[in-house]
Amino acid sequence: MAPDAREAAFRLLLKQQKNGGYANLLLENSAVMEPFDARDRGFIVSMVYGVIERMLTLDYQLSLYLQKPLKKLQPEALCLLRLGAYQILFSNSIPDSAAVNETVRLAHGKCRYAAGLINAVLRRISQNGLRLPPDDGSPDALSVRYSCPAWLIGRWIEDYGAENTVGILESSLQPTPLTIRVNTVKTTLGDLRAQLEALGVLCETTDVPDALRLRELPCPVSQLAPFRDGLFHVQDKASMLCAAALAAKPGQLVYDLCAAPGGKSFTIAELMRNEGQVHAFDLHEKRVGLIAQGASRLSLSCIRAEAADALVFDDSRPKANRVLCDVPCSGLGILRQKPEVKYKDPAALEDLPALQLAILQNGARYLMDDGRLVYSTCALDKRENEAVCEAFLKSCPSFEAVPPLPDLSSDVFCTLMPHVMDCDGFFIAAFRKRGLS
């Protein structure tokens, strides 16, 4: 590993610590990563995600050996302490001595005043290992163990019970599976699997049709020839099930109101055999471009990517057979992908249900009689899910809730738990617009 890889991880973590934002975007758009080879890039990514993912656990360890609160530390010192502690406690491939010595070396260049403190604290952590409060099942104890805010744990216990909450928390610290959806317009699962395995990719079938889980890739997925040829797109199983819940048929007109980056639109179009029209909308032109690029790569000519506001009704558009409202949400179901989400201020989430309901009500206006409307979020929060659907049914009496995934569950409101299905935490509801009798 190049000596500067740790410094690159430090710089990226410090930037995220100061400015916020998502680690995946930070890593994708950073020039800091450019000088490094694949091995060093892997190290940097694992450090950045790992420290963010385990931040509350790390801060608890640090607090055991510091005389003053962490918030009193300079950002550079706190960032280095977290980076060093993570390597000691959660990275099996790095000797404790290297983690301590290299972090102290960085401290001499970044915050010399704190080098002695950093050396002392990291050596104590190395001597004592991971220390946790008694496991009494309380939100505070679970918060330290799983690095998740106590307020969120308390909400999950209230919504889903203690057992499911522990399952969600354990799942949130696991690696995100790489799952792809076969472009059935161009190939079959068997043929694609054979092509991928010939390239050295280990493939596994899943419990969702036309999906493969990939392991041991020889290169980034976007560099694989079958990807460039449009034979698949990357998509979590939950999103595939959401698209399937729409039950769109070939030749129908479908509106996907919040479509970017386009994965669900792609799956819908494939399920329709590329026959009919899928209008994939997004508010921002740049994100509309992402949808169009993806549809072009996959040769899905039935997709029309357009800029539109999901809150504003356009009476010039014809009524659709199917409408999907995959609304903006808290993202509390995708902590494996975006661990930063769990650190959001809960007050910032309070206005989401009103926005979600407004989008769902607007989407309902586009639906023809006997049409199907699907509402979905990647949130595990009944305020954003069941409560919004119940409010919708009260405000739109011409709609009735129907099971979105009858082969999976008879429930009209379907919550996909990450620890049960090894997928994103997801909520799906479907509604039928009653025809005139």
N, C-alpha and C positions, 0 to 999 in steps of 0.2 A: 504494500500500500504506500502510495506517495505521501510524504510527510505533510504536504499541503492539503490533503483530503480532509483532515480534521479541521484545519482552518476554514476550508470552504463550508463544511457543515456548521461551524461556529458562525460564520458570516450570514448564512442563510437563516439559521435559527434566531440570530439577533435581529435580523430584518423582520422576521415573522413576529417576534416578541414585541417589537416596537410598533409595527404597522398593522398587525393582524393579517387577515387574508388566508387563502387556502394553500396548503403546502404543495399540492400537485401543480397548481398554477405557478407558484413561486419557483419550483424546480424546472418546470417546462420552459419558462421564459427567462431563466437566469443565465447570463454569460459566465457566471462563476463555474458552471459545470463543464464548459467547453474544453478546457485543457486536459480533462481526465479520461482515462480509458474505462472500459465497461466495469472492471472490478472496482475501481475507485468510485465510479458513479454509484454502483450498488451500495458501497459503504456509506457514501454521503446520504443517499436516499434513506437507508435504514436508520441512520442517526437522526435525521430530521424528523421522519415520521415517528420513530421510537420515542424521542424526547417529548414531542407534542402529545403522543398517545398516553404516555405514562407521567405526565407533568405533575399531577396532584400527588401521586405516589412518591415521585422524586422530591417534591417540595416537603413532604412530610419527613422523609429521611434527612434532608438538609436541616430542617428545623430542630431536629434532635441534637445537633452539634453547634448550633449558632446561638449566640447570646441575644441577638437582636432580630426583629422580624425580617422575613425575606424582602418585604417591600422597601426596606431601608437600604438594601444593597444596590449598587450601581448595576444597570442592565448587563454590562459586559461580564461582571463577576457572577451574577446569577446565571447567566447563560452558560458560562464555562462550568460552573458547579453542576448544573443539570446535565450537561454533556458528559462530564467525567463520571458522575454518579450513574448515569444510564449505562455507560460502558461497563462499569464494575458490576452492576446488579442484574443487567438484562442482556448482555452480549457475551455469549459463551466463547466466542472466537478470539476475544481480546484479553490478554493477561491483565490482572489488576495493576501490576507494576507499570505496564505500558500505558494503561488508562490514566493513572495518576501522573506519571512523569511527563507524558505528552500534553496533558491538560495544563500542568504547571508551566511547561515550556511556552505554551500559547499565552498563558497569563502574563509571563514576563514581557511579552510583546504587546499585549492588548490592555492589561490593567495591572501593571507591576505592583501597585500599592496593595493589591489583594492576593498576590501570589502565595504568600505565607499562609494566609487563611485558607485558600483553596487547597493547598498541599495538606494542611492539618485535617480539614474536614473530609477530604477524599480518603485519606489514610484511615481515619476512624470508620468510615463506611466500609472500606475494604476489610478491616478487622472484624466488624460486627455483622456484616451482611445485611440482608433485607429485614427490617423490623416493621411489624404491623401491629395495630391495636387489636385487642381481643375481638374475635369474630362473633359478635353478639347479634348479627343480623340487622343492626341499626343502619339507617342511611349514612351516618357519619363513619361507621366502621367500613361499610361497603365502599364508601367514597374513596378512602385511602387505598383499600385493597385493589380496586378496579379503576382508579383514577377517573372518577366521574362525579360531578357535583352532587351534593346531598339532596338539593332541591329536586333534581331530575330523578334521582333514585326514588325519592319519596313519591313523586308523581307516578312513576312506573308501578310501584307497589300498590298504589291506590287503583290504578287502571287495570293492571294485569296480574297482580298477586306477587308474593315474594319469590316463588319458585321460578316463574317466568322472568322476573326481574334479574335474578342471578344468571339465568340462561342468556338474557340479552347482554348483560355485562361481560360474561365470559366470552361470548361471541364477538363483542366489540374489540377485543384484544387479539383476535385471530387474523391471519393474513386473508386478504380479499381474494376469493377464487377468481380465476380468469375464465369466464364463460363466454362462448360465442354462439350466435344463432346462424344456422346454415341458410344461405340464400337459396331457397328451394325453387326460385324461378330459374336458376342457372345450373344447379347441381343437386346431388342428394347427400344425405348424411354419410352414407357408406363411401361414396367416391371422394368426398372432401376429407374424410378421416384417412383414407388411404394416401391421399396427396400429402397431408400434414405429417403422417408417420414416416413417409419416405424422406421428409426433410428433417427428421429427427425429433419431431414434436410428439410428446406422449399425450394421447387423447383418451378421455373417458366419457362414456355416455352419461346422461343425467336422467332425472325423473320428469323432465320437461321435453316434449317432442322436438326434434330437430335442433337439439342443443348439445354442445360438447364442452367439456372442461379441459383446458389445456395446461400441461405441465412441462417443465424442462425445455423451454424454448431456446433455440440456438441464437436467436436475435430478437430484437423488439418485434412485437406482433405486426406492426405496420410495415415491416420490411419483408414479411413472408409473401412469396409469390401468390398464393391463393387469396390473401387479403388484397393485394394490388389488383388482382383479376376480378375482384368483387364477388367472391364466393362465400363471404361471411361478413358479419359485423359483430363487434364486441358488445355484449349485452348481458346484464344480470338476469337470472331466472325469473325474479319477481317482475321485472319489466316485460319479459316475454309473456308471462301469465296475464299481465295487465292488458297487453295488446290482444291476446286471445279472448279476454273477457268481453271485448267489443263485439265479437261474433260477426265481423264484417264478411260479406259474401262478394264473390266476383261480380263486377258490374255496378256495385253500389257507389254512392257518394258519401265520403267520410270527411269530417272536419276534426282535425287535431289542433285544439286551440292554443296549447302551450307546448309546442313540438320540439324546440331545439334541445339538444343537438340532433335529434331526429330518429333515435333508435326505435321508438315505438311506432313511428310512421313507417319505418322500413319494414318492421315485422308485420304490420297491418297490410302493407302492400304485398308482401310475399304471401301472406295467408289468402289474399284476394287473387293470387296468381297474376298480379300486375294488370288486372282487368278492372276498370272502373276509374274512379278518381279519389285520391287522397290529398286534401288540401291541408298542408302543414304550415301552421301560422306561428310567428313569433313577433314580439314587439320590436326587436332590434334587427336592423338590416344585416349586421355582421353575422349574427347567429342564424339568420335566414340563409346566408351564404353557406354556412356549415351544413345545413340540411340539404341544400341543392348539391353541394359537392359529394356528400355521402350517397344521395340518390343516384347521381351520375355514375359514381364508382360501382354501385350495385346494379346499374342498368334498370332501375325502377322508374320507368317512364310515366307511370300513372301518378306519381307524386308531383304536386305543385307547391313549391315553397314560396310563401308570401309573407310580407310584413303586415301585421294587423294587431290591434289591441284586443285582448281577450275580454276586456271589460266593456267594450263598445259594440253595440249591435249594428250590423250592416244589413239593412233591409233589401239591398240589391242582390244579395246572395240567395240562391235557391235553398229550399229546405233539404236537409241531409238525412240519409238513412241511419247514420251513426255519428255520434259526437263524443270525442274524448276530451275530458278536462283533467289533465294531469297537472294539478295546480302548483304554484309556488308554495313551499312549505318550510318547516323548520329544519328538515333533513335529519331528524333524530333517529331515523332508521338506518342511516348509512354511515355510522361511526367508523366502520372498518375502512371506508374509503376516505372519509373526511373527519378525522378525529377532532379537528378544531371546533366542529359544530357543538359539541357538548359544553364548551366553555362560553357559549353565547349568554348574554344577559337575558334572563327570562322575561324581563319587561319588554324586550325587543320583539318577542313572539306574540304579544297580546293582541295585536291588530290583525294577525294572519287569518283567523277564522272568518272575520267579516269580509276580507278580500277573497278568500276561497269560496265563500257562499255567493258573493257577487259574480264571480266567474262562472260558477255552476248554474246560477239562474240565467245568466246571459247565454251560456251554451245551450240551455234548454229551449231557448227561443228559436234556435236554428233547426230543431228536430221536427221531422214530419210525424204524423200520427203513426202509431205502432212502431216508431223508431226506438233505438236503444242509446242511452246516455250512460257513459261510464265516468265515475269520479275516482281519482286516485291521488295518493300522496306517498312520499317515501318518509313519512313521519310515523313514529310510534307515540301517538298522543290523541286521546279520545276527543279532546277539544277541537282538534283539526280534522278529525275523522267522523266518528259516529254523530257528534253534536252538530257538525255542519250538515250531514245528510238528513238528520231529523228536522233541522230548521228548513232545509230545502223542501222536504215533503210537506211540511206545514204551509209553506209559501206557494207551492205549486201542486195543488190537489189533483191535477190531471195526470200526475206521474205516480207510479207505484214502484217500490223496490222489488227487485228480483235477484235470485242468487247469481253472482257474477261468474262463479266457477263451479257449476253444479257437479262436475266430475270430481272436484276436490272437497267441496263442502256444500251443505244445504243452507248455510247461513247467508242472509242477504247482505250483511256487512262482513267482509272477509279480511282478516288481519294475518299477514304472512310473517311469522316470527323467524328471525335469523337463526336462532339456535335449533329450531325445529326443521327448517327446510334448507339450511345452509345457503341463504340468499339474503338480499337486502331486506331490512324491515320495511313492510309495505302494507298499504291499505287500499282495498278495491271495493267499490260499490257500483251496482248497475241499476238503472231505472228504465222502465218502459213507459212511453207516452201512450196513454189510452186513446184509441180511436173513437170517433163519434159513433154513438150507437143509434 
